[in-house]
Amino acid sequence: MEFNDIGELKKIGFLGFKSVTELIADPNILPNQMGIYLVLNPSNTKPEFLIKGVGGFFKGKDPNISISDLNKNWVENSKVVYIGKAGGINGNATLRSRLKQYLRFGQGFNVGHYGGRLIWQLKNHSELIFCWLTLTDIEPRELEKKLIADFIKEFGKRPFANLTG
């Protein structure tokens, strides 16, 4: 899969391509189905990092990491900054419920979406684009792992905000 090719992502079946701002304004456009999602940096350039991001302190834990560590995690020449999943055999989350949590975390609320938290230390976080692929017969975690592995093959490391595989 060509991660930087929006046309290919659409051919595969990814939908949405909505900004953080658009999704906060109307989260009901998110599907009530399990699936996977990508968070894209539309400019495909290295953004400015925030020392203190806008993410919530879930269970009192500081979600921020150092600028040095943000720089180490950054993946040059990649639009994809995070690959995530919602639902599956061991969970009943939907893309709507999971992404609403993620967006609330990014608004500073104390909610359980610690994974992918680094996007909230990007100055342009409100411009990031979310797209999703609904799944019925495929386990989201398995596809998420495959996409992360494919990403590593192409770019040499995990997406910026994927701290685990």
C-alpha positions as CSV (number, residue, x, y, z in Angstrom):
1,M,0.0,0.0,0.0
2,E,1.3,3.5,-0.9
3,F,0.7,5.3,2.4
4,N,1.1,8.8,0.9
5,D,-1.3,8.3,-2.0
6,I,-4.8,9.5,-1.0
7,G,-6.2,8.2,-4.3
8,E,-5.0,4.7,-3.5
9,L,-6.3,4.9,0.1
10,K,-9.7,5.8,-1.4
11,K,-9.5,2.9,-3.9
12,I,-8.8,0.5,-1.0
13,G,-12.0,1.7,0.6
14,F,-10.9,4.4,3.1
15,L,-13.6,7.0,3.7
16,G,-13.9,10.2,5.6
17,F,-10.8,12.3,5.1
18,K,-12.1,14.8,7.6
19,S,-10.0,17.2,9.7
20,V,-10.0,17.2,13.5
21,T,-11.9,20.4,13.4
22,E,-14.6,18.9,11.2
23,L,-14.9,15.7,13.3
24,I,-15.2,17.7,16.6
25,A,-18.0,19.7,15.0
26,D,-19.9,16.7,13.7
27,P,-18.7,13.3,15.2
28,N,-21.9,11.6,14.0
29,I,-20.4,11.3,10.6
30,L,-18.2,8.6,12.0
31,P,-19.5,5.0,11.4
32,N,-20.9,2.9,14.1
33,Q,-18.8,-0.1,13.0
34,M,-15.5,-1.6,13.9
35,G,-12.5,-0.8,11.7
36,I,-9.2,0.8,11.4
37,Y,-8.2,4.4,10.9
38,L,-5.3,6.5,9.7
39,V,-4.3,10.0,10.9
40,L,-2.7,12.0,8.2
41,N,-0.6,15.1,8.2
42,P,-2.0,16.9,5.1
43,S,1.1,19.0,4.5
44,N,3.5,16.0,4.5
45,T,6.1,18.3,6.1
46,K,7.6,18.2,9.5
47,P,5.4,20.3,11.7
48,E,6.2,22.5,14.7
49,F,6.1,20.5,18.0
50,L,4.4,21.8,21.2
51,I,6.3,21.4,24.5
52,K,2.9,21.0,26.2
53,G,0.3,19.5,23.9
54,V,-3.4,19.7,24.2
55,G,-4.0,16.1,25.2
56,G,-5.7,15.1,28.5
57,F,-4.0,13.7,31.5
58,F,-5.6,10.3,31.6
59,K,-5.4,8.9,35.2
60,G,-3.2,11.9,36.0
61,K,-0.5,10.8,33.6
62,D,1.3,13.5,31.6
63,P,0.8,12.6,27.9
64,N,3.6,14.8,26.7
65,I,7.1,13.8,25.7
66,S,10.2,15.9,25.1
67,I,10.8,17.7,21.9
68,S,13.9,15.6,21.4
69,D,11.8,12.4,21.6
70,L,9.2,13.9,19.2
71,N,12.0,14.6,16.7
72,K,13.2,11.0,17.1
73,N,9.7,9.6,16.4
74,W,9.0,11.9,13.4
75,V,8.9,10.0,10.1
76,E,10.2,12.1,7.2
77,N,8.2,12.0,3.9
78,S,5.1,10.3,5.4
79,K,1.6,11.7,5.5
80,V,0.6,8.9,8.0
81,V,1.2,9.9,11.6
82,Y,-0.9,7.2,13.3
83,I,-2.6,3.9,12.5
84,G,-5.3,2.9,14.9
85,K,-8.2,0.4,15.3
86,A,-11.6,0.3,16.8
87,G,-13.5,-2.8,18.0
88,G,-12.8,-6.5,17.3
89,I,-13.2,-9.9,18.8
90,N,-12.3,-8.6,22.3
91,G,-14.0,-5.2,22.1
92,N,-17.2,-3.7,21.1
93,A,-15.9,-0.2,20.3
94,T,-16.9,1.3,17.0
95,L,-15.0,3.9,14.9
96,R,-17.4,6.5,16.2
97,S,-17.0,5.6,19.9
98,R,-13.2,5.2,19.6
99,L,-12.5,8.3,17.6
100,K,-14.9,10.4,19.8
101,Q,-12.7,9.3,22.7
102,Y,-9.5,10.2,20.8
103,L,-10.9,13.7,19.9
104,R,-12.0,14.3,23.5
105,F,-8.5,13.4,24.7
106,G,-7.2,15.9,22.2
107,Q,-9.5,18.6,23.7
108,G,-7.8,18.1,27.1
109,F,-10.4,15.7,28.6
110,N,-9.4,12.9,31.0
111,V,-10.5,10.0,28.8
112,G,-8.9,6.7,28.0
113,H,-7.2,7.2,24.6
114,Y,-3.5,7.3,25.6
115,G,-2.4,5.6,22.4
116,G,-1.6,8.0,19.6
117,R,-1.3,10.8,22.0
118,L,1.7,12.4,20.3
119,I,-0.5,13.9,17.6
120,W,-1.7,16.3,20.2
121,Q,1.8,17.8,20.5
122,L,1.7,18.8,16.8
123,K,1.0,22.5,16.4
124,N,-1.2,21.8,13.4
125,H,-3.2,19.1,15.2
126,S,-6.5,20.6,14.3
127,E,-5.6,20.3,10.6
128,L,-4.8,16.6,10.8
129,I,-7.0,14.4,8.6
130,F,-8.8,11.2,9.8
131,C,-9.8,8.5,7.3
132,W,-11.2,5.1,8.2
133,L,-12.0,1.7,6.8
134,T,-14.9,-0.2,8.2
135,L,-14.5,-4.0,8.7
136,T,-16.9,-6.8,9.0
137,D,-14.9,-10.0,8.3
138,I,-11.4,-8.9,9.3
139,E,-10.1,-8.5,12.9
140,P,-9.1,-4.8,13.2
141,R,-6.1,-5.6,15.4
142,E,-4.7,-8.0,12.8
143,L,-5.1,-5.5,10.0
144,E,-3.6,-2.7,12.2
145,K,-0.6,-4.9,12.9
146,K,-0.2,-5.6,9.2
147,L,-0.4,-2.0,8.2
148,I,2.1,-1.0,10.8
149,A,4.5,-3.7,9.6
150,D,4.0,-2.5,6.0
151,F,4.7,1.0,7.1
152,I,7.9,-0.1,8.8
153,K,9.0,-1.8,5.6
154,E,8.5,1.4,3.7
155,F,9.8,4.0,6.1
156,G,12.1,2.1,8.5
157,K,10.1,2.7,11.6
158,R,6.6,2.9,13.0
159,P,4.3,5.9,12.3
160,F,5.1,8.9,14.4
161,A,2.4,8.4,17.1
162,N,2.4,4.6,17.1
163,L,4.6,3.9,20.1
164,T,4.0,0.2,19.9
165,G,3.3,-2.2,17.1
